[in-house]
């Protein structure tokens, strides 16, 4: 299989350096009376918007099916590196404007305790979350798209052999946004247009790389690693033609927007790609949306390091808590919780941690 576009060194160097050395210290001993904390990151001002002609990508083959037999990772037995002193666990989610961050907040509200506090770790998306799981001693869990996991496996198979799923979150939908009145109505109309692909390494960025390579459509990439909000402004002001956002609908930044329209996304070559399912964004998904739009969805999962013997209880307790409290999460949490079914763990295409499967099956029997 031809390799996909290689990520920049800055995105993968952390994954190469000592992932196993940090593994045994990612779940810290429980401590009492520890205040719950939420990690915050100051987002720098976006770089000026420039446009560069994207190189012609080579087509990629459909990813192979993955069996649900979690790999046996060897936990490290060395002195921990810098950090690793925070109790409880961190959940790498995404930016606050997306869907993953508020859903991680919902989990923290329901499952965090004084003896095992959970933290919501703001990140740049799926690839960043996978790197954090592998290298950051204070991030034990992360939310990632399955297509991003398959993409990263081709770049760093060793790293991805040590990352497993623990909970089937929900599907995220591919959104392509253009300005009202734009002549762009379908995926094929993107040929030669100026396109915002999302921050490099995010789930959105990965999906756009796959779309380009599978379909062979050539567009101009708008540079600058723009956030969802800044990308939307670029479309509204005419600095870009289309912005891609891959997230669970409804997306907060789009709900309050105006002067935009959604682009139909469909292609028989994407139909055959193993990680995408055809779906529809029905009329009224957003207040300004007057007609249904064709698109694709991809599974989103909660993942962790593939611990072979350590931290089985911590993994099982968190997954069990989420499963046990599904009714509350669906009633009071983000609307996307209504699309979550813990028993979908059997349909996850990525290897699943056995402690997570056991916890889901155990709690499901009690409901």
N, C-alpha and C positions, 0 to 999 in steps of 0.2 A: 504493500500500500504506500503510495507517495506520501511523504510527510507534509503536514500542514505548515503554515507559516510559523517560523520559530519566534517565540516571544522574545522581547528585548531582554538583555542580560539583567537589567534591574529587576525584572519580574521573577526570574527563575533562580537568581544567585542564592537567595535565602533558602530555597528548597534543596540546593546542593550541599549547603554547609551544615553539617551536624544535625540533621533532622532526628536521627536516632538518638543522638546524645542528649536531647532534651526530652525524649519521650517519657521517661520514668518520672519526670517532675511536672508533667502537665496537669495532673490532678493533685492539688496540694492537700495536706492533712487538714481535717476539719478543725475550726477554731470557733469558740463561742463568742457571742456578742460582737460580731463583726458587722459593720454597717454595709448594707447593699450599696454597690457603686455601679455607675454606668460610665464606661469609658467614652470620652469625647475627643474629637480630633478637629483642629481648626483647619478649615478648607481654604487653601490659598486662592487668591484671585485668579480667574481663568486667563490663560495666555491669549493673545490676539488671535482671531480666527483667520487662518490661512487655508488655502486649498492646494493639495498636491495630487498629481495624477497617481492613482494606486497602481501597483504593478499587476500585470495580468496573472491571476492565480491559476495554479494547476488543479484540475478536477481531482476530487478525493473519492475514495471508495466508501461504500457504506460500512459503518463500524461493525465489528463482529459482536455477536451476542455475548453477554457476560453472565456467567453462572453465579448464583448466590451462595458461593462457598468462600467465606471471609478468609483472606490470607493470614497466615500466622506470623505476626510481626514479633521481633525480639525486642523486649523492652531494654532500654539502656541501663547500665549499672555503673555509671561514672559520676563524678562530681558535677552538679548542675552548673550551667553557665550563668550569665547575667540574668537578673530577673527571676521569675519563678517563685516569688514570695507571696503572691496573692492567694488567699484561700478560695475554696469553691471552684467555679469554672467560668470561663468566658465563652460567649457564643458570638462568633463573627457573623454579622448579618449583611450590612450594606449601608447605603446612604439613607438619611432620614426621609427623603422624598420618595423612596421606593416602597415596596411591600414587605420585604424581609425584615426591615428594622422594626416597624410597629408589631409584627408578629412575634419577633424575639422579645419585645417589651411585654407582650401578653404572656409569654411563657414565664418570664421573670416574675411578673405579678402573681402568678398562680403557684409557681414551683420553687422560687427562691426562699431560703430560710436563713436564720441567723448563723446556723452552724455550717450551712453549705450555700453561701450567697452566689447568685448568678450575675454576670455582667454582660451588657450588650456592647459588643465591640464593633464600632463603626468601621467600615472597610470600603474597598473599591469594587467589591463584587465577588463572583464565583472563584476566579483564579486566585485572587488575593486571599479569600477564605480558605482555600485548599492549602495554600502556602503557610497560612497562620496555623492551621491544624498540625501541619508537619513540623514547623520550626519554632513556633511561639509557645513558651512554657506556660503562658497565661491565657491561651486560647485552646480549649479542649474540643469545642464543637464549632461547626460552621455550616452555613446554608449554601448549597451549590446546585447548579443545573446539571442534569445528567449529560447533556451534550458537552458541557465544559469539562466534566470529569473524563469523558472519552477523548476530548481534544488534548487535555493535559497528559493523559496516559501516553499519547504518541510522542510527546516531548520529553517526559520524564517518567518512564515506566516504573522505575524503582520507587519513586515517591508515591505514585498512585497505587502501587501494590500494598501500601501501608495506610491507605485511606479507605474507610468503609462507610456505608450508609447505616443510620440507626433509626430513622423515622421518615415515612413518606409524607412530605409536606403537602404540596399542591402543585398544580401545573401553572406555569407562567405563560402568558400570551405574548406573541411578537406584535408590537405596534410599530407602524411606519406612519409618521405624521408629516403632513404637508400643509401649506397655507391654503386658506379658503380661496377657491377659484383657480387653484393650481391645475395644470393639464396632466399632472401625475395622478393616475387612478389605479394603476396596476404595477406589479413588480417589474415587468418588462420596461415600463416607462422610466426606470431609474438609469437606463443606459446613458452614460456620459454626464449624469447629474451630480450635483454637489451634495454629499451625504454625510451626516454625522453618525458615527458608528458607536458612540458611547466611550467612556473612559477605557483606555487600553487595559486588558486583563479582566474587565467586568464580564458578567454573563452576557450582556447585550453585545459587547465587542466580539466575544467568541461566536455568538450566533450569526452576526453579520459576516464574519470571516467564512463561516461554513456556507452561508447563503451564497456569497460571491463564488466560492470555489465549486459548489455543487451546480449552480445554475450557469456559471460563466458570464454573468452580467458584469460589465465594467463600468464603475462609476468613479467619481473623483472624491477622495476622502477628505473631509474637512478636518484639519489638524487642530490640536489644542487640548485634547482630552476634556472636552466640555462636559459639565454636569448636565443632568436632565433639564434643569431650569434654564441654564445658559444656552443649551442647545435649542430649546423651545423658542427663546428670544431670537436666536439666529434665524430660525425658520420664519418667525413672524415678521422680522425686519428685512427678509430677503437675502441675508448673508449666506443662507444655505437653502437647499431645495427640500430636503427630507431629513428627519431625525428618526433613528430607530430607538425604541425603548422596549426591552424585554422584561416584563414584570407582571405580577398578578393583577388583573383588573378588579376593581377600578384603581387606577394609578392616581395618587393624590395630586401630582403636578398637572395632570391633564384634566382632572375634574373641574378645577376652577379656571381653566383656560378658555379662550375665545379666539375666533378668527382662524381656526384650523380645521383640518379634515383628516380622516384616516384613509390610508391606501390599502387596497386589496392585495393580499399576499398569497399567491398560490402558484405552484409549478409542479409538474409531474415528477421532476427529478427530486424535489424535496419530499414528495409523497413517499418515495422509496427509501428515504434516509431513516435509519432505524430509531432515531430518538425524537422525531417530530410526528405529531398527530394533527390532522386537519381539524379546525374548529371555526367558530363564528363569534364575532363580537356583536351581539344583538342590538337592535335599535334602542337607544336610550341608555346604553352602557355608560355614556357620558352625556351630560345635559345638552350639549351642542350636537350630538350625533343623531342624524335624522334617518339613517338607513343602516342595515346590517353590513358588516364587513367580513370578508373571508380572511383567515389567517391560520397560524399554526400555534400549537402549545407544546411545551417541553416540561418534563417532570422536574420538580425541585425537591431536594431531599436534605435532611439534617444529617451531617456526616461527622465522623470522629477518626482518631488514629486507631489502627487495627491492633489494639492491645490483645495479646494472647492470653494472659492470665491476670494481669493487674487491672484494677478499676472496674471490674465486672459489676460490682454493686452500684457504683456511681453512675455508670451508663444505664443499668437497669432501672435505678431509682428515677432518673430524669425522664426516660422514655415512658416508664410506668406512670409517672405523674401527669405527663401530657395526655396519655391515653385515658387515664382515669377521669381527667377533668375536661374531656372534649365537649360535653354539654355546656359547661360554663364558658369555655373559649369560644364556642360557636354563638353563644347568646350575647356575650359582652365584648368579644375581641374584634379584630379586623374582619370585614365581610368575607375575606378569602378563607377563613376557617371553615365556612360552610361547605367548602369543596374538599375538606380533609377527611380521610377515612384511614385510621391506623391500620386496618386490615389490608390496605393497598400495599403493605410491605411485601406481600407475596408477588407483586407485579413490578417491583423495582428492578431495573435492569443491571444495577451495580451490586457487587457483593455486599451483604448485610451482616452486621455484627451479631453473633448468636445470642449475646446477652440482651440485645434489643428485641430480637424476635421473641425470645422467651417472655420478656416483660409485656410486650403487646398481646401475646396470646393469653397470658395470665390475666391481664386486666380485662380483656375482651370477654372472657368467660363470666366475669362478675357483673357485666352490664346487661 
